[in-house]
Amino acid sequence: MSGLEFLLAGTLAAAMPLLLAALGEMVVEKTGLLNLGLEGMMAVGAAIAFISVYHTGSHWVGFGAAAIISTALALLFAVLVIGVRANEVAAGLAIGVLGLGLSALFGKSYESLTIKGLPSYGLPGLSNIPMVGSTLFTQDMVVWFAIIGTMGLWWALNRTKLGLVIAAVGENADAARSIGYPVVLIRLVAVAFGGAMCGLAGAYASTVYTPLWADGMIAGRGWIALALVVFGTWQTGRVAFGAILFGILSLGELTAQAVGVDLPSQVLSSLPYLVTILMLVVISRRKTDSI
């Protein structure tokens, strides 16, 4: 497989954990909340998913278990922030630390064990296109479901009353409450959705993208997902584009090695994080200039 074919084959898979987590957080932030616990929720979801698949052999059981445990952590965040009015930054960081600790605890006895990944399916007709068909248009079912789900989320947020209600709650919660919208319930559901998406993101990372367990395997993806929401300016299409861009960058090291680029591996591995910082700096400068 050439470097280009490798890049086409792996980009969407590499982008999936970022895309799922970022879309979930985007919905949370549209309601006016900020959950910084993505890293921990993804990590515990990854651990629970791996353990579930290892013992049952079913990836769908693993994804379901990951969504449940991460949703539970997200609801704990909601109780702290919405229920007892705790500082959302402190609460989010606490949830993140808790999730990382739980993932290390649950996964300790599964270190270096492997499981079988998901098979890939090609789109009829498109999968027969030379080079591109067997790579870009041949993916696992989670990727295809995620693409459909992303389009569905775009439609829900931009073309339905639900999207308008979510936007209203985020822009002015008091005004939304005064006209009868259940602000607390909407925010609670949004936080639960964000948690479930983080669980699915972690599950994909540990059972499909890299079907083995190693402590710390999320490796900052939660923070990159947070940056993607800002980078995408809270718009579904831009967030998806950002996830794909970072998916390409995350494969930079292996692709560069495949085509013979002579650069230190540490530099190539740091590219996604460097681009995250640069994007945030650019966005911050634009906001400052507009004030």
Backbone torsions as a table, in degrees:
resi	resn	phi	psi	omega
1	MET	NA	128.7	179.2
2	SER	-73.6	169.3	179.4
3	GLY	-60.3	-40.6	180.0
4	LEU	-65.8	-43.4	178.9
5	GLU	-63.5	-40.4	177.6
6	PHE	-61.9	-42.0	-179.5
7	LEU	-65.1	-44.2	179.5
8	LEU	-64.6	-39.6	-177.2
9	ALA	-69.7	-34.5	-171.9
10	GLY	-101.6	-10.3	-173.8
11	THR	-61.0	-51.1	-177.2
12	LEU	-64.2	-39.4	178.6
13	ALA	-64.7	-41.2	179.0
14	ALA	-66.8	-30.3	-178.0
15	ALA	-80.2	-20.5	-172.1
16	MET	-57.4	-50.7	179.8
17	PRO	-58.9	-38.9	179.1
18	LEU	-68.1	-44.2	-177.7
19	LEU	-62.8	-49.2	-176.7
20	LEU	-62.4	-47.7	-179.1
21	ALA	-65.8	-41.0	-177.9
22	ALA	-67.0	-40.2	178.8
23	LEU	-64.8	-40.2	177.2
24	GLY	-62.5	-44.6	179.8
25	GLU	-68.6	-32.5	178.3
26	MET	-60.3	-42.6	178.7
27	VAL	-65.0	-41.1	178.1
28	VAL	-59.4	-48.3	-177.1
29	GLU	-69.0	-26.8	176.7
30	LYS	-66.8	-20.5	177.2
31	THR	-90.8	1.4	176.3
32	GLY	97.5	10.0	178.2
33	LEU	-112.3	163.7	177.8
34	LEU	-135.4	117.0	179.4
35	ASN	-109.9	110.9	-179.8
36	LEU	-90.2	10.0	-176.3
37	GLY	-92.1	17.9	-175.6
38	LEU	-58.0	-43.1	-177.4
39	GLU	-58.0	-47.0	-179.2
40	GLY	-67.9	-40.4	179.3
41	MET	-65.9	-39.1	175.8
42	MET	-64.6	-40.9	-176.9
43	ALA	-65.4	-46.5	-178.9
44	VAL	-69.3	-34.9	174.8
45	GLY	-62.5	-40.6	178.4
46	ALA	-62.7	-42.9	-178.7
47	ALA	-66.2	-48.1	-178.3
48	ILE	-64.9	-39.2	178.9
49	ALA	-63.5	-45.1	-179.7
50	PHE	-62.0	-45.3	-179.8
51	ILE	-61.7	-42.7	-179.3
52	SER	-64.3	-45.4	179.5
53	VAL	-67.2	-38.5	-179.9
54	TYR	-59.4	-38.9	-175.8
55	HIS	-91.4	-28.7	-176.9
56	THR	-105.2	-23.4	-177.1
57	GLY	78.8	3.0	-178.4
58	SER	-109.5	120.1	177.0
59	HIS	-68.4	-31.3	-177.7
60	TRP	-70.3	-34.8	172.8
61	VAL	-63.3	-41.9	179.1
62	GLY	-62.4	-44.3	179.8
63	PHE	-65.9	-39.5	178.8
64	GLY	-64.9	-43.9	179.1
65	ALA	-64.2	-39.5	178.8
66	ALA	-63.9	-42.4	179.5
67	ALA	-63.3	-38.3	-178.5
68	ILE	-67.9	-48.0	-177.3
69	ILE	-66.8	-38.5	179.8
70	SER	-72.2	-34.1	175.1
71	THR	-64.1	-38.5	177.9
72	ALA	-61.4	-42.3	176.9
73	LEU	-65.6	-40.1	179.2
74	ALA	-63.9	-39.3	178.9
75	LEU	-68.0	-32.1	173.8
76	LEU	-62.6	-42.3	174.7
77	PHE	-59.0	-43.8	-179.2
78	ALA	-63.1	-40.3	178.4
79	VAL	-61.8	-43.1	-179.3
80	LEU	-65.8	-44.1	-173.7
81	VAL	-83.3	-47.3	-176.5
82	ILE	-84.3	-40.3	-174.9
83	GLY	-77.9	-51.1	-175.4
84	VAL	-108.7	7.9	174.3
85	ARG	61.9	34.9	176.9
86	ALA	-71.6	157.0	176.7
87	ASN	-62.6	125.7	-173.0
88	GLU	-68.8	-30.0	177.6
89	VAL	-68.1	-48.4	179.1
90	ALA	-63.2	-42.8	-179.8
91	ALA	-64.1	-42.1	179.5
92	GLY	-64.7	-42.7	177.8
93	LEU	-64.0	-38.8	178.7
94	ALA	-63.9	-42.4	178.2
95	ILE	-63.9	-38.7	178.2
96	GLY	-63.3	-44.2	178.5
97	VAL	-64.9	-41.6	178.3
98	LEU	-60.8	-44.5	179.9
99	GLY	-63.3	-41.4	177.6
100	LEU	-63.2	-40.8	178.7
101	GLY	-65.4	-42.5	179.3
102	LEU	-65.3	-38.5	179.6
103	SER	-64.3	-40.5	177.7
104	ALA	-65.7	-38.5	179.9
105	LEU	-67.1	-50.5	-177.4
106	PHE	-66.7	-36.6	-173.8
107	GLY	-90.9	-0.7	-173.9
108	LYS	-55.4	-44.5	-177.0
109	SER	-82.6	1.3	-179.2
110	TYR	-111.7	9.7	-178.5
111	GLU	-53.9	129.9	174.6
112	SER	72.0	3.5	175.1
113	LEU	-77.3	154.0	-177.9
114	THR	-124.9	159.9	175.0
115	ILE	-134.8	172.9	179.0
116	LYS	-86.1	133.9	179.6
117	GLY	-78.7	-174.4	179.0
118	LEU	-88.9	145.4	175.9
119	PRO	-72.4	159.5	179.4
120	SER	-99.8	149.6	179.5
121	TYR	-129.0	134.5	179.0
122	GLY	-94.4	146.8	175.7
123	LEU	-72.7	130.7	-179.3
124	PRO	-54.3	132.0	-179.7
125	GLY	85.6	-57.1	-177.5
126	LEU	-68.5	-31.0	-178.1
127	SER	-70.5	-10.7	179.6
128	ASN	-93.1	-3.1	178.3
129	ILE	-67.1	131.7	-179.1
130	PRO	-54.9	136.9	177.5
131	MET	66.8	-60.5	-175.9
132	VAL	-70.5	-38.8	-175.3
133	GLY	-63.1	-44.0	-177.4
134	SER	-80.6	-3.4	-179.4
135	THR	-118.1	-70.9	-174.9
136	LEU	-67.2	-38.3	-175.9
137	PHE	-97.8	16.7	175.5
138	THR	-126.3	102.2	-175.0
139	GLN	-136.7	169.9	175.9
140	ASP	-76.7	168.6	-174.1
141	MET	-64.9	-32.1	-179.4
142	VAL	-62.2	-39.5	178.8
143	VAL	-62.3	-46.2	-179.5
144	TRP	-64.9	-41.7	177.2
145	PHE	-62.9	-38.6	-179.1
146	ALA	-66.1	-39.1	178.2
147	ILE	-63.8	-45.3	177.9
148	ILE	-63.7	-42.7	179.7
149	GLY	-64.2	-36.5	177.8
150	THR	-63.6	-43.3	177.5
151	MET	-65.3	-38.5	177.9
152	GLY	-65.1	-39.3	178.5
153	LEU	-66.2	-41.1	176.4
154	TRP	-57.7	-45.4	-179.4
155	TRP	-63.9	-43.6	-178.0
156	ALA	-63.9	-39.7	-176.9
157	LEU	-78.7	-25.1	-173.6
158	ASN	-113.1	-13.7	-174.4
159	ARG	-129.0	8.9	-178.4
160	THR	-129.1	164.3	177.1
161	LYS	-63.8	-35.0	179.0
162	LEU	-57.3	-43.0	178.4
163	GLY	-62.4	-39.7	178.5
164	LEU	-66.3	-38.3	179.0
165	VAL	-65.6	-43.6	178.4
166	ILE	-60.8	-43.8	179.0
167	ALA	-63.6	-39.6	-179.7
168	ALA	-65.2	-41.0	178.7
169	VAL	-63.7	-40.5	-179.2
170	GLY	-70.8	-36.0	-176.3
171	GLU	-79.0	-39.0	-179.6
172	ASN	-156.1	92.1	-176.1
173	ALA	-63.2	-38.6	-178.9
174	ASP	-64.4	-42.9	178.7
175	ALA	-65.5	-41.0	178.2
176	ALA	-63.1	-39.7	179.1
177	ARG	-66.9	-36.5	-177.1
178	SER	-68.3	-24.2	178.7
179	ILE	-99.3	11.6	170.2
180	GLY	101.3	3.7	178.6
181	TYR	-77.9	135.4	179.2
182	PRO	-77.7	84.1	-173.0
183	VAL	-57.8	-46.5	-178.0
184	VAL	-61.2	-45.8	-179.3
185	LEU	-63.5	-43.4	-179.8
186	ILE	-61.8	-44.6	178.7
187	ARG	-66.4	-37.7	179.0
188	LEU	-62.7	-45.0	179.1
189	VAL	-65.5	-39.9	179.4
190	ALA	-63.7	-42.6	178.8
191	VAL	-65.0	-40.9	177.5
192	ALA	-62.8	-41.5	177.2
193	PHE	-61.6	-44.5	178.2
194	GLY	-61.0	-40.4	177.9
195	GLY	-64.7	-43.7	178.9
196	ALA	-61.3	-40.5	179.3
197	MET	-65.7	-36.7	175.9
198	CYS	-64.8	-39.6	177.2
199	GLY	-61.5	-43.5	177.9
200	LEU	-64.1	-38.4	178.5
201	ALA	-62.7	-46.1	177.9
202	GLY	-64.3	-39.5	179.4
203	ALA	-62.7	-40.3	179.0
204	TYR	-64.7	-40.2	-178.3
205	ALA	-62.9	-39.2	-172.7
206	SER	-94.4	-18.4	-175.8
207	THR	-116.4	-13.6	-178.5
208	VAL	-124.0	-58.5	-176.3
209	TYR	-65.3	-48.6	174.8
210	THR	-133.1	86.6	-171.4
211	PRO	-74.5	65.2	173.5
212	LEU	-153.1	165.3	178.6
213	TRP	-111.3	130.4	173.8
214	ALA	-146.4	132.3	-179.6
215	ASP	-60.1	132.7	-179.3
216	GLY	83.6	16.1	-175.1
217	MET	-70.6	-18.7	177.2
218	ILE	-67.7	-34.8	166.8
219	ALA	51.0	48.7	174.7
220	GLY	84.6	2.7	-178.8
221	ARG	-62.6	-32.0	178.5
222	GLY	-62.8	-39.5	179.2
223	TRP	-71.7	-35.3	176.0
224	ILE	-65.8	-39.1	177.8
225	ALA	-61.3	-40.5	175.6
226	LEU	-60.2	-43.7	179.1
227	ALA	-65.6	-33.7	-179.7
228	LEU	-63.8	-34.8	178.8
229	VAL	-62.0	-42.5	177.9
230	VAL	-70.2	-45.1	179.0
231	PHE	-57.6	-39.0	-179.7
232	GLY	-84.9	5.2	179.6
233	THR	48.1	40.6	174.5
234	TRP	59.1	32.0	176.7
235	GLN	-119.2	131.3	-171.3
236	THR	-55.9	-48.4	-177.6
237	GLY	-62.6	-41.2	-179.7
238	ARG	-70.3	-36.4	176.5
239	VAL	-63.8	-42.2	178.3
240	ALA	-63.3	-42.6	177.5
241	PHE	-61.4	-43.2	178.6
242	GLY	-61.8	-39.6	179.0
243	ALA	-63.5	-41.6	178.4
244	ILE	-65.6	-40.9	178.0
245	LEU	-59.5	-46.3	179.4
246	PHE	-70.5	-28.4	173.9
247	GLY	-63.0	-41.3	176.7
248	ILE	-63.0	-45.7	-178.5
249	LEU	-64.6	-35.3	-178.9
250	SER	-68.4	-21.5	176.4
251	LEU	-92.9	3.9	-174.9
252	GLY	-57.4	-41.9	-177.1
253	GLU	-61.9	-50.3	-177.1
254	LEU	-68.2	-38.7	179.5
255	THR	-66.2	-42.6	178.8
256	ALA	-62.1	-39.8	177.5
257	GLN	-65.1	-36.8	-178.5
258	ALA	-66.8	-34.4	-179.1
259	VAL	-95.4	2.3	174.4
260	GLY	84.7	22.3	177.1
261	VAL	-73.6	127.6	-176.1
262	ASP	-95.6	84.1	176.3
263	LEU	-133.5	147.2	178.1
264	PRO	-57.4	137.4	-178.6
265	SER	-61.9	-30.0	179.5
266	GLN	-64.3	-37.3	178.8
267	VAL	-66.3	-44.9	-179.4
268	LEU	-66.0	-38.7	-180.0
269	SER	-67.2	-27.3	-177.5
270	SER	-86.2	-6.2	-176.0
271	LEU	-54.7	-47.2	-180.0
272	PRO	-58.1	-37.7	-177.2
273	TYR	-75.3	-36.7	176.7
274	LEU	-64.6	-42.4	178.9
275	VAL	-65.8	-36.3	176.1
276	THR	-57.2	-48.3	180.0
277	ILE	-62.4	-45.3	-178.8
278	LEU	-62.5	-41.6	179.7
279	MET	-63.9	-42.6	179.3
280	LEU	-64.9	-37.6	178.1
281	VAL	-64.3	-44.7	-179.6
282	VAL	-62.1	-45.6	-179.3
283	ILE	-64.3	-41.3	179.7
284	SER	-63.5	-40.0	179.3
285	ARG	-65.7	-38.9	179.2
286	ARG	-64.1	-40.6	179.3
287	LYS	-66.1	-39.4	179.7
288	THR	-65.0	-41.4	-179.6
289	ASP	-65.7	-29.2	-176.9
290	SER	-82.1	-12.2	-179.4
291	ILE	-77.4	NA	NA
